[in-house]
């Protein structure tokens, strides 16, 4: 079951790495800012620095979660600590996203499902 936890955590990390790419590297593309994030063209200049910063935040969560998944077999306490903070933050951010703007329910589900499944699988593994 530990392998399932690791796979789910790696998938959550990869997803948040992709979100980093969208927010920090590709945000100026109309398909991204308008299509994915529902930002109007006239608001792009004001919003882009915020998105850039948010993208890095997501990348750091992804890195911590990935390291946690890799540490689970050899340093389980450190691995679980990193998974809890990484996945917990991803879940909390998904909750804030949907609470802030109902248009982002789908995005919040995409962002939050893998971390939730990771922690559920982790709980089952530890019981």
C-alpha distance (Angstrom), angle and dihedral (degrees) to the residues before:
residue distance angle dihedral
X1 . . .
X2 3.80 . .
X3 3.80 88.2 .
X4 3.82 89.4 56.8
X5 3.81 89.8 53.0
X6 3.79 90.3 49.9
X7 3.81 93.5 48.3
X8 3.81 92.9 48.8
X9 3.81 91.4 46.7
X10 3.81 92.1 49.5
X11 3.82 90.0 49.5
X12 3.82 90.3 50.2
X13 3.81 89.2 49.6
X14 3.81 92.5 48.6
X15 3.80 90.9 49.6
X16 3.79 91.1 51.9
X17 3.79 89.3 47.0
X18 3.80 87.4 55.8
X19 3.80 90.1 48.8
X20 3.82 87.2 53.9
X21 3.81 89.1 55.3
X22 3.81 91.4 50.9
X23 3.80 95.8 45.4
X24 3.80 101.3 37.7
X25 3.80 106.6 26.0
X26 3.81 108.3 24.9
X27 3.80 104.1 26.7
X28 3.83 94.0 111.8
X29 3.82 91.2 63.1
X30 3.83 111.0 101.5
X31 3.80 91.5 -133.4
X32 3.80 88.5 57.7
X33 3.81 105.2 38.7
X34 3.80 95.9 36.9
X35 3.78 103.1 25.5
X36 3.78 101.5 38.6
X37 3.80 103.3 25.2
X38 3.84 101.5 27.3
X39 3.81 93.0 -128.7
X40 3.80 117.7 154.7
X41 3.80 117.4 -126.1
X42 3.80 92.2 -118.1
X43 3.82 89.6 56.1
X44 3.81 95.4 48.5
X45 3.82 96.8 95.5
X46 3.80 91.7 52.2
X47 3.80 96.6 43.1
X48 3.81 100.9 40.4
X49 3.84 96.8 76.7
X50 3.81 89.4 51.5
X51 3.80 91.3 49.2
X52 3.81 90.6 48.0
X53 3.81 90.7 54.6
X54 3.81 92.5 44.3
X55 3.79 90.1 51.9
X56 3.79 91.5 57.2
X57 3.79 89.8 48.5
X58 3.81 88.6 55.3
X59 3.80 91.1 47.8
X60 3.81 91.6 53.1
X61 3.82 90.4 49.7
X62 3.80 88.4 50.0
X63 3.80 92.7 50.5
X64 3.80 93.0 48.3
X65 3.79 91.8 47.7
X66 3.79 92.0 47.6
X67 3.80 92.1 49.9
X68 3.81 89.2 47.8
X69 3.80 91.1 53.3
X70 3.79 91.1 49.3
X71 3.82 92.9 48.6
X72 3.82 96.4 49.9
X73 3.82 97.3 92.2
X74 3.81 97.4 44.5
X75 3.81 106.0 25.2
X76 3.81 103.1 22.6
X77 3.81 97.7 172.2
X78 3.79 92.6 53.4
X79 3.80 91.1 42.0
X80 3.79 93.7 52.0
X81 3.80 91.8 45.1
X82 3.79 91.1 54.3
X83 3.81 92.4 44.5
X84 3.79 92.3 49.8
X85 3.79 94.3 50.1
X86 3.82 94.2 40.0
X87 3.80 98.6 44.2
X88 3.79 92.5 35.3
X89 3.80 90.5 55.0
X90 3.81 91.1 47.0
X91 3.81 90.4 52.2
X92 3.80 92.8 46.0
X93 3.81 91.1 49.1
X94 3.81 90.2 51.2
X95 3.80 89.0 52.4
X96 3.80 92.1 49.8
X97 3.80 90.2 47.4
X98 3.79 94.5 56.0
X99 3.81 92.8 40.0
X100 3.80 90.0 53.6
X101 3.80 98.8 47.4
X102 3.80 125.9 7.1
X103 3.81 90.3 -153.2
X104 3.80 86.6 75.9
X105 3.81 98.1 59.5
X106 3.80 91.2 111.4
X107 3.81 92.1 47.2
X108 3.81 90.9 48.2
X109 3.79 91.1 51.3
X110 3.79 90.8 49.3
X111 3.81 91.5 46.6
X112 3.80 96.1 44.0
X113 3.80 106.8 36.5
X114 3.81 100.0 75.8
X115 3.82 94.1 46.9
X116 3.82 90.4 48.3
X117 3.80 91.0 50.1
X118 3.81 89.7 47.1
X119 3.79 92.5 55.1
X120 3.82 93.5 42.8
X121 3.80 90.2 51.7
X122 3.79 88.8 46.1
X123 3.79 91.9 52.0
X124 3.81 90.8 49.5
X125 3.80 89.5 48.9
X126 3.79 92.6 52.2
X127 3.82 97.7 45.2
